Amino acid sequence: MKKTITAIFLLLVLSLSAQEAPKPYSLDGYISFMQQNLIFDQPLSGKKNLITDNLLHNRINFKYFLNEKWTFRADLRSRMLWGEFTKLNTLSPDFAKAIDKSANDAITLSALLAEKDGIIVHSVFDRLFLEYSSDKWEVRLGRQRINWGINTVWNPNDIFNTASFFDFDYVEQPGSDALRISRYIGLSDKLELAISPNKDFEKWTAALLWKTNIKNYDIQFLSGWMEDELVLGTGWAGSIKNLGFKGEISAFLHDKNDIDNTISATTGMDYSFKKGLYSSFGILYNSNGKTKEPFQQAFSFQVSPKNLYPYRWATITQISFPFNPLLSGSMAIIYSPVKANPLFLNPNLSYNVHDNWEVAFIGQLVFSKDAQEDYHNFLNGLFLRLKYNY
């Protein structure tokens, strides 16, 4: 059934793209190939272990405009993974199933098309919704991205579909199966109600968001439930002279004595220079974050709005610069001032080869103290990606 739905969607897209009449729809996307090289530290031998992997990634974004107020959207994400890393992980029968399970919310909209001989092929509709829009109202029903985050990197207010900073190849970020109703009030106010159901009633998420503008600051307040926790949050975006100033804070409150309440807060500033140089600095606080564990233990964590980074404190510094119209580069540095002194470096260099073609080199380098308090370069991820946008 899943394969049939995917095939019908692809045939529909191809047939529509062949029409010469004025198109009441839009169709775009990309296809990319990325080679992944993971270099692991082996503390006992003092040597490095290299594991390679490959990823073929195709995305189709489809919108159909029924009339001026109604829009249907369906975005299909397909990936094929193969190589040493995938082959090692497929030794565990739960690896591919975990990929498929993590792609879904209340409704199954994915298909595990292949899982054999170290090859995994997976497709998922991460956007599938019907939207009504007017001057004062906006209603969406289906799988969608509910983006309540304001800050640049970490978003404690983004309680419906948390994104990971490390998953750089998924720029669209995940969606949620939800009903969202927005009401615009005046020039700057907006009320938004979102409800995301789940097969397990205790995992429902529902919240109300109010956005307003006070003295040139965009400010929001939210209140609701995330699974079995009461959530209260606020966020802001404005400027101090020429410095951009953003922040978010959310409190996750339990009525159970054996579970700690959580405060997740972040703030940051950014500045754009005249010649295109951009820089930013941010701080994250996680009240239940780790303070002593080394990298290997701390990074086996599940990303959520109350656990955006495994350590109690983290700082991020980012800088980007366009060297010329075709070549640009950036660097992100995340450091946690805790006992293990974990450091994450994320260099990025991209070049527009021709028209819609882009080649990029991305690095993810991790340093930390181990249990014996020796400082190590535990992991280097080196990625080479060729991408075509259509």
Secondary structure as UniProt FT lines:
FT   HELIX           2..17
FT   STRAND          25..42
FT   TURN            43..46
FT   STRAND          47..65
FT   STRAND          70..83
FT   HELIX           84..89
FT   TURN            90..91
FT   HELIX           94..102
FT   STRAND          110..116
FT   TURN            117..118
FT   STRAND          119..133
FT   STRAND          137..144
FT   TURN            156..157
FT   TURN            165..166
FT   TURN            168..169
FT   TURN            171..172
FT   STRAND          176..185
FT   TURN            186..188
FT   STRAND          189..196
FT   HELIX           201..203
FT   STRAND          205..214
FT   TURN            215..216
FT   STRAND          217..226
FT   TURN            227..228
FT   STRAND          229..240
FT   TURN            241..242
FT   STRAND          243..253
FT   TURN            257..258
FT   STRAND          262..272
FT   TURN            274..275
FT   STRAND          278..286
FT   TURN            287..288
FT   HELIX           295..298
FT   TURN            305..306
FT   STRAND          313..322
FT   STRAND          327..335
FT   TURN            339..340
FT   STRAND          343..354
FT   TURN            355..356
FT   STRAND          357..369
FT   TURN            371..372
FT   STRAND          375..389
//
